[in-house]
Amino acid sequence: MAVQEHSTRPRRGSPYGRADTQLSGIASVRSQSTPYSAFSNRAGAPTLSVNARDAASAVREWLRSERLEARDVADQQAMLHLHVRYPPTKQGHVFNVVIPKNRNLVLIYSVTRVDNGQQKEMNSHSVNDPGEWEKWLHEIRIHLTQADLDWVLHVGKKQEGVPGPLQAFNLSRPVWFDGLTQNEFMHNMRHLWLTKLALIHKIKFGYGSGEGKPGPVDDWIAKKTQSRGNQPQTHSEPTEIHTDETGGFGRDFDPSEWA
């Protein structure tokens, strides 16, 4: 079966607590009808309690100020879900910005599918030199872990005990509300983009430019098959962050979609 690998870095509480950075971020664009409240932490330093509506308003304002195109996505699991083109060029990719319900954070994530031709080259590598192929995958895991973000690798089915090709990868990074500023938000998006770009270049260097079409993702095929067999269920209040990885997020930006 296919392997879906997750980063094992524990979720951290927000390290940001400076009142001046908070006031320069959320406070300037907060809704007058839903104000934030101030309180003190154990060290006596003032922090802010920001609600999801304030955070959503701030995120929209920051995207406008950076001239980043964004589209709303229907998502019953989220207070806010946007597709954002970043960087703002013809070669920009689609990033997801999500404020999940019942969570005090903004999640930025991007999913990238590996080209079909590149997957074929990876298959050849795994057959001809399985040890080196497993070493390559190991180095990818270490690189992503050291990048200080959360990640999921979708690796193809094993053949004779050897992992299949890298089929897709999901990179994400949360920002908790008490640390949410324009600087932190934009640096997180930039950090995700540069990490993603580094991995794309590494794949192209080792396995060519591909055929120009995305390859299969075994995990998603299995997920679709399973979902068809499930009976409709009553939905309770969401407590987890759900990311739909099947929509081709992270692909090259197509201007025709935004016409």
C-alpha positions as CSV (number, residue, x, y, z in Angstrom):
1,M,0.0,0.0,0.0
2,A,1.0,3.6,-0.4
3,V,2.8,5.4,2.4
4,Q,1.7,8.7,3.8
5,E,4.4,10.2,6.0
6,H,3.9,13.0,8.4
7,S,6.3,15.2,10.2
8,T,6.6,14.3,13.9
9,R,7.5,17.8,15.1
10,P,5.1,18.5,18.1
11,R,2.7,21.4,17.7
12,R,4.0,24.3,19.7
13,G,2.3,27.0,21.5
14,S,2.8,30.4,20.0
15,P,6.2,32.0,21.0
16,Y,4.9,35.4,20.2
17,G,3.7,37.5,23.1
18,R,4.9,41.1,22.6
19,A,2.0,43.6,23.0
20,D,3.5,46.1,20.6
21,T,3.7,43.6,17.7
22,Q,0.1,42.5,18.4
23,L,-1.2,46.1,18.4
24,S,0.5,46.8,15.1
25,G,-1.1,43.7,13.6
26,I,-4.6,42.8,14.5
27,A,-5.7,45.9,16.4
28,S,-5.4,48.2,13.4
29,V,-8.0,46.2,11.4
30,R,-10.2,44.7,14.1
31,S,-14.0,44.8,13.7
32,Q,-15.5,47.5,16.0
33,S,-18.4,45.1,16.7
34,T,-16.1,42.3,17.8
35,P,-13.3,43.8,19.8
36,Y,-10.3,41.9,21.2
37,S,-9.7,41.7,24.9
38,A,-6.4,42.3,26.7
39,F,-5.1,40.2,29.6
40,S,-1.8,39.5,31.3
41,N,0.2,36.3,31.2
42,R,2.2,34.8,34.1
43,A,5.1,37.0,33.5
44,G,2.9,40.1,33.7
45,A,3.4,41.0,30.0
46,P,0.1,42.0,28.3
47,T,-1.1,39.8,25.4
48,L,-4.2,39.8,23.2
49,S,-7.2,37.5,22.9
50,V,-8.2,37.7,19.2
51,N,-11.3,36.2,17.8
52,A,-11.6,34.5,14.4
53,R,-13.6,37.4,12.8
54,D,-10.8,39.8,13.7
55,A,-8.2,37.5,12.3
56,A,-10.1,36.9,9.1
57,S,-10.5,40.7,8.6
58,A,-6.8,41.2,9.2
59,V,-5.7,38.5,6.8
60,R,-7.9,39.9,4.0
61,E,-6.5,43.4,4.6
62,W,-2.9,42.2,4.6
63,L,-3.4,40.3,1.3
64,R,-4.9,43.4,-0.3
65,S,-2.0,45.6,1.0
66,E,0.5,43.1,-0.6
67,R,-1.6,43.0,-3.9
68,L,-2.0,39.3,-3.6
69,E,-5.0,37.8,-5.5
70,A,-7.3,35.7,-3.3
71,R,-10.5,33.7,-3.9
72,D,-12.9,32.4,-1.3
73,V,-13.4,28.7,-1.1
74,A,-16.6,27.1,0.2
75,D,-15.6,25.2,3.3
76,Q,-18.0,24.2,6.1
77,Q,-15.0,23.2,8.3
78,A,-13.5,26.7,8.2
79,M,-14.3,30.3,9.3
80,L,-12.1,31.4,6.4
81,H,-10.7,29.5,3.4
82,L,-8.9,31.3,0.6
83,H,-6.9,30.4,-2.4
84,V,-4.0,32.8,-2.7
85,R,-1.6,33.3,-5.6
86,Y,1.9,33.5,-4.3
87,P,4.3,34.9,-5.4
88,P,2.3,37.5,-7.4
89,T,3.8,36.6,-10.7
90,K,2.8,34.5,-13.7
91,Q,4.7,31.6,-12.2
92,G,2.9,31.9,-8.9
93,H,1.4,28.9,-7.1
94,V,-1.9,28.4,-5.3
95,F,-1.6,28.5,-1.5
96,N,-4.4,27.8,0.9
97,V,-5.1,30.2,3.9
98,V,-7.5,28.6,6.4
99,I,-9.0,29.6,9.7
100,P,-10.5,26.4,11.0
101,K,-13.6,26.5,13.2
102,N,-12.9,26.0,16.9
103,R,-9.2,26.6,16.5
104,N,-7.3,29.8,17.4
105,L,-4.9,29.8,14.5
106,V,-4.4,30.6,10.8
107,L,-3.0,27.7,8.7
108,I,-1.1,28.3,5.5
109,Y,-0.5,25.2,3.3
110,S,0.3,24.1,-0.2
111,V,0.1,20.7,-1.8
112,T,2.3,19.8,-4.8
113,R,1.9,16.9,-7.1
114,V,5.0,15.4,-8.7
115,D,5.1,15.2,-12.5
116,N,4.3,11.8,-14.1
117,G,7.6,11.8,-16.0
118,Q,9.5,12.5,-12.8
119,Q,7.7,9.7,-11.1
120,K,8.8,7.3,-13.8
121,E,12.4,8.4,-13.3
122,M,12.1,7.8,-9.6
123,N,10.7,4.3,-10.3
124,S,13.8,3.5,-12.4
125,H,16.0,4.8,-9.6
126,S,14.4,2.7,-7.0
127,V,14.7,-0.4,-9.2
128,N,18.3,0.2,-10.2
129,D,19.7,1.4,-6.9
130,P,17.1,0.9,-4.1
131,G,19.6,1.9,-1.4
132,E,20.4,5.3,-3.0
133,W,16.6,5.8,-3.6
134,E,15.8,5.3,0.1
135,K,18.7,7.6,1.0
136,W,17.2,10.3,-1.3
137,L,13.9,10.0,0.5
138,H,15.6,10.1,3.9
139,E,17.4,13.3,3.0
140,I,14.1,14.9,1.9
141,R,12.5,14.1,5.3
142,I,15.5,15.6,7.1
143,H,15.4,18.7,4.9
144,L,11.7,19.3,5.6
145,T,12.1,18.7,9.3
146,Q,14.9,21.1,9.6
147,A,12.9,23.7,7.7
148,D,10.7,24.1,10.8
149,L,7.3,23.4,9.2
150,D,4.8,20.6,9.1
151,W,4.9,18.2,6.2
152,V,3.3,15.1,4.6
153,L,4.9,13.0,1.9
154,H,2.8,10.8,-0.3
155,V,5.0,7.9,-1.4
156,G,3.9,5.3,-3.9
157,K,3.3,1.6,-3.2
158,K,6.3,-0.5,-2.2
159,Q,7.7,-2.9,-4.8
160,E,9.6,-5.8,-3.3
161,G,10.1,-3.9,-0.1
162,V,11.3,-0.7,-1.8
163,P,9.3,2.5,-1.5
164,G,7.6,3.8,-4.6
165,P,8.1,7.3,-6.1
166,L,7.4,10.5,-4.3
167,Q,4.0,11.4,-5.7
168,A,3.0,14.5,-3.8
169,F,4.0,16.6,-0.7
170,N,2.0,18.9,1.6
171,L,3.8,21.7,3.4
172,S,2.0,23.7,6.1
173,R,2.7,26.2,8.9
174,P,0.3,27.5,11.5
175,V,0.2,30.9,13.2
176,W,-1.7,31.1,16.4
177,F,-3.9,34.2,17.0
178,D,-1.8,35.6,19.9
179,G,1.2,35.8,17.5
180,L,-0.7,36.9,14.4
181,T,0.9,40.0,12.7
182,Q,1.3,40.9,9.1
183,N,5.0,40.3,9.4
184,E,4.6,36.8,10.8
185,F,1.8,35.9,8.4
186,M,3.7,37.0,5.3
187,H,7.1,35.5,6.4
188,N,5.3,32.2,7.0
189,M,3.9,32.2,3.4
190,R,7.4,33.2,2.0
191,H,9.0,30.5,4.1
192,L,6.7,27.9,2.8
193,W,7.2,29.0,-0.8
194,L,11.0,29.0,-0.6
195,T,11.0,25.5,1.1
196,K,8.6,24.3,-1.6
197,L,10.8,25.8,-4.4
198,A,13.9,24.2,-3.0
199,L,12.3,20.8,-3.1
200,I,11.0,21.4,-6.7
201,H,14.5,22.3,-7.8
202,K,15.9,19.2,-6.1
203,I,13.4,17.0,-7.9
204,K,14.0,18.6,-11.3
205,F,17.8,18.3,-10.8
206,G,17.6,14.6,-10.1
207,Y,14.7,13.5,-12.2
208,G,14.3,16.0,-15.1
209,S,11.6,18.4,-16.0
210,G,9.0,15.7,-16.5
211,E,6.2,15.4,-19.1
212,G,4.1,18.5,-18.1
213,K,1.3,16.6,-16.4
214,P,0.9,15.4,-12.8
215,G,1.4,11.8,-11.9
216,P,-0.9,9.5,-9.9
217,V,-1.2,9.7,-6.1
218,D,-2.0,6.3,-4.6
219,D,-3.2,7.7,-1.3
220,W,-5.8,9.9,-3.0
221,I,-7.1,7.1,-5.2
222,A,-7.5,4.9,-2.1
223,K,-9.2,7.8,-0.3
224,K,-11.7,8.3,-3.1
225,T,-12.5,4.6,-3.3
226,Q,-13.1,4.5,0.5
227,S,-15.3,7.6,0.5
228,R,-17.6,6.2,-2.2
229,G,-18.2,3.2,0.0
230,N,-19.0,5.1,3.2
231,Q,-22.6,6.0,4.1
232,P,-23.4,9.7,4.8
233,Q,-22.8,10.6,8.4
234,T,-24.1,13.3,10.7
235,H,-21.4,16.0,11.0
236,S,-20.5,17.2,14.5
237,E,-18.6,20.4,15.3
238,P,-15.1,20.1,13.7
239,T,-12.2,19.9,16.1
240,E,-9.4,19.0,13.6
241,I,-7.9,20.8,10.6
242,H,-9.0,19.2,7.4
243,T,-7.1,19.8,4.2
244,D,-8.4,18.6,0.8
245,E,-5.3,17.5,-1.0
246,T,-7.0,16.2,-4.2
247,G,-7.7,19.6,-5.9
248,G,-4.3,20.1,-7.4
249,F,-3.3,22.8,-4.9
250,G,0.3,24.1,-5.4
251,R,0.2,23.7,-9.1
252,D,1.5,26.4,-11.4
253,F,-0.9,29.4,-11.5
254,D,-3.3,29.4,-14.4
255,P,-4.5,32.9,-15.2
256,S,-7.5,31.6,-17.1
257,E,-9.0,30.3,-13.8
258,W,-9.1,33.8,-12.4
259,A,-10.8,35.5,-15.4
